[in-house]
Amino acid sequence: MSIDSELKKGALVNFIGVIGKMAAPAFLIVVNRFYGPDVFGIYITANIAVEIIIAFLTSGFKDGALIFVARFADDKGEQKDLYNALANAFSWSIGFSALVLLVGIIFGQDILEFAYREDFNQGLSIMFQFMLLAIPLMAFERVVLAATQGLKIMKYDALSNGWLRPLALLGFSILFWFLEPNLTGMALAYLSTQVLLFFVSVWIYSRELSWMKLFHGFRTFRVDKELLDFAIPQNINMTLNRFITGIDVLMLPAFGFSPTIVGFYGAGSMIIREVKAIKMVFSTAFAPYIVRFHKEGQSDKLSHNFSKTAGWIATLAIPTLLLIAIFKQDLLAIIHPEYGGASTFMFFLLPIPYMYCSFSLAGNIVAMTGHSKLTLLNSIFVSAANVLMNLALIPMFGIIGAAIASAIATITLHSLELGEARWIADAKLYLKDIYKPHAAGLISAITLAFCLFFVPWFSEGLIEKIVLATIVLGIFGALLGGDYIRRVQKKLKNAT
């Protein structure tokens, strides 16, 4: 099977996983309708904090596991190096997770009291009592999934993150609502989900990798300096990346915004950021080939696949963003009637998934070619700038200020990555492969803005918005052209 076919096949498997994430909108509705906006506001704040922690503990080690497995898997003589790298990845990530769990138990309440006012830190304290217990389990799961991706097996990540995680979280949140319809119930739902995924990851490891070779790797353990040199900066880098995308939610309660307002903003943010999952349809399948092309010095193939994949992602992401721009208020009202008010802030969040889906493959190239220190410098700079922008803009503009700060930070980060991918790996974006969806999207967005500002009829009701969506998407499809759309459809279909 050719590399192109393998890439498309892996992309299709991930696409199936993304379909499973349809449970995520259902989860948003269940939490807000069942538990209430206040609980959701506290939950999303705690969840972002835990995601930042787990990124700090595991991101570099799981990326390192993917790189080393992809590098050694095809050579039977390098199995010892492969399992020594895995032993290192498990040891460091799970060990640090246990340390963070201990620190959280001892000092967690003091940290919360310092950062947030009483009504928020009491709720967060309840959430963290359970959520922190899941961190070592999540560390194991993420390293296992990364190792299978290094083997170019994409179905397990799609199964775990694409299907089981959102569905389990939805199911457990409903179950525990009958038992504990409060913050404790939500926290138990989160922990139960992670326990289930941990056992699934044990099963996945047993199917695809060797426990005996891993135990031998632990018995003959030696510190893998190359892995640590990559993983530690990458851990910090991905922590700051997650911090960049979540600092707006974390800082709103610090400025005194209520759990309901934080939940309102968080719900809109989650709706828009779910579009970023479209990138995962292709990027996870693409990652092992970044390693291969760079190792073999095939910069032309890397650039060609980089451009082609970025074009596919943009073709799917841009119309999705146009639909969200049209139906944003209706989407918030579905989640909870209290959210049916002003939704203007969501316009300012749209550049985040647009930049991510269109250009952030460059960041994958920088990371997967081993330049974790460079990505770390990017994240340090952008994180500092984002904090300063939030400090300045939130008091002035409230949740719109938080959205603007996050959008500027995202644009800055991915612009830096584009230049660095070309500098270190000679990876270029070919205009002929990517211009069509962006040009079509620009004209469609201008049409949408004109209709919203100068034709009030299009904003009067659901039917009118459906008509507007039909016009905008029709323009987008017509500008792409039937041949282009058929080629994209064929690429996905041929992946089977």
N, C-alpha and C positions, 0 to 999 in steps of 0.2 A: 504494500500500500504506500502511495506517495506521501510526502510530508504534507502537501496541500490537503489531501484526502483525510489524513489523520487529524490535521488541525480542524477541518470542518466537522469531522465526526465527534471530536472532543467538544467542539462548540455546541453541537446539537444536544449532547448529553447535558451540558450546562444549561442550555436553553430549557430543557425539560425541567431541570431543577428550579429555574427561575419561575416557571409556570406554577410550581408548588408554592412559591412565595405569595401566591394570591391569598394565602391564609393570613398574611401580614395585615392587609386592610381589614379583614374580619376581626383580627385581634384588636386593632385600634378601636373598632366599633364596640366590641365586647367590653373592653376595659373601661371605656368612657361611659357606655350606657349602663353597665352593671355596677362597676365600682365607683364611678363618678370622676369628673374632671380633676378634682383635688388629688385623688389617689394616682391618676395618670401623670399629673405634673411631677409628683414626687418619684414615681416609678421611672419616668424617662430620665430624670436627673441622676438617679442612682445607677441606672443602666449605662448611661454614658460614662459615668465615673468608673464603673467596673470594666467597660470596654477599653478605656484608657489604661487601666491597670494591667489588663490581660495583654494589651499591645506591648506594654513595657516589659512584660515577663516572657512573652513567647514569639513575638513577630519575627525577630531576627533568627531565632532558632528554627522556627518552622520554615522560613525562607531558605535558611542554610540547609535544612534537611531536604528540601526540594532540590536545591542545586547539587548537593552531594549525591543524592540518590540518582538524579538524572545523569550525573557524570560517571558514576561507577556501575550502574545497574546492568549495562550491556556487557561488562567484562567480568567473567567469573573469577578472574584472578584478583579482583579488587573488592571482593565481598567483605574482607576483613576491614578495609578502610570504610566501606559503606556502613557497617554495623557499629564501628567505633564512632563514626559521626552521629549515628542515631542515638547511641548511648550517651554521647555528650549532649545532644539536643534534649533528650528526656531528663537527664540529670540536672542540667542547669535550669531549665524552664520550670520543672516541677519543684526543684529545691528552692528557687527564688519565690515560687508561688506559696510554698509553705511558710517562708519567712514573712512575706507580705500578710498572710493570714494571721500570723502571730502579732505583727505590728498593729494590724487592724483591731484585733481583740483588745490589745492593751491601750492603744492611744486613739482609736477611732473616734470615740465620743468627744475627746478634747479637740480633735481636728474639726469635727462638725460644728461644735460650739463656737470655734474661732471663725469659721467661714460663713455660717448662716444664722439667721435669727431663729428663735425658739420653735415657732410653728413648723419650720422646715426641717431643722436638725432632728427633732423628735421623730418625724416620719422617716427621714433618711436613716436614722439609727435602727429602726425596725427592719427596713429593707436590707441594710448591710449585714445584720446579724445572720441572715440566711444566704445572701448573695455571695459574700466572701467565701463561704464554704465551697462554692462551686468552682473557684478559681483553679485549684490544682487539677480538678477533673477536666476543665476546659483546656488547660495546658497540654495534657496528654492527648486529648482529642485532636487538637489543632496540629500537633506534630505528626500524628498518624495520618491525617488527611493530606498534609503536605508531602509526606513520603509517598503516598499512593499517586499523587500528582506527578512526582518525580519519575514514577514508573509509567507515566502517561496513561494512567487509569483515572478518568474524570468522573466516573459514575458515582463514586462514594461521596465526593464533596457535594455533588448534586443531590444525592440521597439524604445526606446528613443536614447540610445547611439549606438546601433548596426545598426539601419536603418535610423531614422530621422536625427540624427546629421550629419553624413557624406553626406547623400543625400541632405539635406537642404543647407548645406554649399556649396556643388557642384552647386546646382541650383541657389542659390542667387549670388554666385560668377560669374556665367555666366550672370545672369540678370543684375547685376550692372556693368559688363564690358561694356554693351551697353550704360549705363548711365554715368558712371564715370570710365574709363579704367585706373585707377591709384590707389594709396594707399587709397584714400578716398573710392573708390568702394569696395576694399577688406575689409576695416574696417566696412563699412555698411553691407556687406554680413555676416560678423561675428556677428554683433549685431542683425541683422534680424534673424539669426539662433537661437540665444539664446532667443529672444522674443518668437519665435514659440515654442521652447521647454518648456518655462515657462508656456505657456497656456496649452500645453499638460500635464504638471505635475499637473496643477490645475485640469484637467479632471481626471487624474489618482487618485489623492487624493479623489476626489468626489466619485469615484467608489468603492474604497477599504477601506476608513477610514471615520471617522465622523467629520464633521466641528463643529457640536454642542458640542461634547466632547472636541474637541480642544479649542473652545472658552471658555468652562468651565475651561479648563486647564489654559488658560490665565487669566481668572477672579480670580481663586484661586491660582495664580502663586506663587510657592515657589522655591527657588534656589535648584536644585538637585545637592548636593555636590558630590555624587558618579559619576554622569555624568560629572561634571566639572573636577573632579580628573582624570578621564580617558581622557576626550576630549582635554583638554589644552595641556598635553604632546603629545598626539597623533596628534594634529594639527601641532605642531612644528616638530614632527617626520616626518610626511608625507610631510611637506614643505621641509624639508632637503632631504627626499627621492627624491622628484621631482627636487630639486636643484641638487642632485647628478647626475641625468640623463640628466639635461639640462645645467649644468654649462659650458660644452664644447662649446655649441652654444653661450651662453651669453658672454663668455670670448674672443672668436675669434674676434669680432668687437672691444673689448676693447684693443686688441693688434694691431689694425690697419688694420685688414683684411677687404676687401671690401664687400659690400652687395652681390655681385655675388659669391665670394668665400664662404661666410657664407651660401648662398643659396645652393651652390654645396654640401657643407658638410651636411647641414641640410636635403637636399633631400635624400642623402645616408643614413643618420641616421634615417630618418622617414621610409624608406623602410625596414630597418633591425628591427627597434623597433616595427613595425606593427606585427612582429611575436609574440610579447608579448601578443597580443590579444588572441592567442591560449590558454594561461593559463586561460583567463576569461571564456572560454567555460565551465570549470569545477570549478574554484575556487569560483566564486560567488555563485554557487549552494552548494558548500561545506561549506561556512562560517557559516550558521546557525547551522550546525551539530557540528562544532567545539565547539560552545557554549554549545550545549546539552551534548556532550560526556564528556566535561571537568566538567560541572556542576554535572553530574552523576558519575564522577570518573571512566569512562570507557576508560582507557588509551589504552587498547588493541584494542578496536574498533577504537579509534582515530588513532592509529599507522597504523592499517590495511587500513583504508580509505585514510589516508595521503599517504601511499606508493602506493596504487592502483591508486589514482588520479594522483600522480606525474608521474607514469609510463605511463598512458594514455597521459598526456600532452607531455612528452618527445617523445613518439612515433609519434606524429603529428609535433612537433617543429623541430626535428633534420633533417628530410628530407627536410623540408622547408628551413632551413639554408644552407643545401648542394646545393639546387637549386640557392639560392641567391649568394652563392660563385661562382657558374659557370657563372651565367648570370648578374652579378653585373654591368658591364660596359654597357651592352645592356639596362638594366633597367634605368640607368641614362640617356642614350642617348634618350630613349623614352620620358622621362620627358622633356628634352630640348636638342637640338643638342650641345649646348655649354658645356653640362655636359659629353660629350663623351670622355673626356680625361682620365687621370690617375684616377683609382678608387681603388687603393691599400689600401687606408685608411679603406675601408669597411671590409677588412679581420680582422682588429684589433677591429672592432665593434661587430663582430659575438659572442664573449664570453658573451656579455651583454644579449641578449635574450636567449642564451643557459642556462646560470645560472638562469635567472629569471624563465624560463619555467620549468626547471628541479628541482629547489630547493627552490624557494621563497614561496611555500606554508608554509614553516616553519615560515616565517614572519607573515603570516595570523594567524597561531596558536598562536604565541606570542602576537599579537595584540588582537585577539578575546577572549583570556583568561584573558584580562584585564591588561596586563603588558605593558602599554603604556610608562611608564617611562623607562623601559629597552630598548624598541625600540628607544626611544628618544636618549639615550646614544649611541646606535649604530650609529644613523644618525649624531649626532654631531661629533663623531670620524671620520667617513668615509667622511663626508662633508669637514671637515678641511683638511684631507689628500688629498682629490680630488682637492681642491683649490690649495694646495701646489704643487701637481703633475702637474696640468695645468700650473701654473706659471713657473715651471721648464721645462716642455716638449714642450709647444707650441712654445716658442722662438727657441728651438733647432730643432724640427721636424715638426712644422706647424700643419696642420690638422691631420696628423698621430699621433703626440704627444697628441693632444686632444683626439683622439680615444683610445690611450693606457691608458691615465689617467682614462677615464671613465670605461674602461674594468677592470682595476685593482680595482677601487672603488667598482664596482658591485660584483666582485668575493669576495672581503673582506666582504661586507655587508651580502651577503647570506651565507657565511661560518659562520659568527657570529650567524646568525639566526638559522642555523641548530643545533648548539650546545645548544642554549638557549631553543629551542622547546623541546629538550630532557630533559633539566635540569628542566624546570618549569612545563611541562605538561606530561613528560615521553613519548613524541611522537617520535617514532623511524621510520626511513626509512628502511624497510626490503629489503635486497639486492635481494632476490628472485623475488620481485615484480618490481624491477626497472632496473636490470642489462642488460636485453636484448636490449632495444633501445640504451643504451649508448655504449655497446660493439659493436653492429652493426654500430652505428654512427662513432665510433673511426676507425674501419677497413675501412669503406667507405670513411672517411676523409683522411686517409693515402693513399688510392687508388687515390683519387682526387688530392692530393698534388703531388703524383708521376707522374700522367698523365700531370698535368699543368707544372711541372718543367722539365720533361725528354721527353715528347712527344709533341713538339710544334704544331703538326697537330691539336690537340684538341682545340687550341685557335685561329685557323685561321678564322673561320666564324661561323654563326649561326647553320648551319647543323652539323658541327663538335661538337659544344657545346651540341646540342641535343643528339648526339650519346654518348658523355661523360656523360650527365645527365642520359641517359637510363642505361648505365653501372653502374654508382654509385648507383642509386636508385634500380637497380636490385640486386646488392650486398646487400644493406641494407635490402630489402625485403626477400631475400633468407636467410640471417642470422637471421632475426626475426623468420622465419618459418611460414608456412601457418596456422598452428593451432593458433599461437599467433595473427596473423592479423585477423583471423576469430573471435577470442574472442573479440578483440577490436571493430570490426564492429558490432558484436552481441550486445555488451554493449550499443553502440550508437543506434542501431536499436530498442532494447527492451525498450528504454526510451520513445518511443511513446505510 
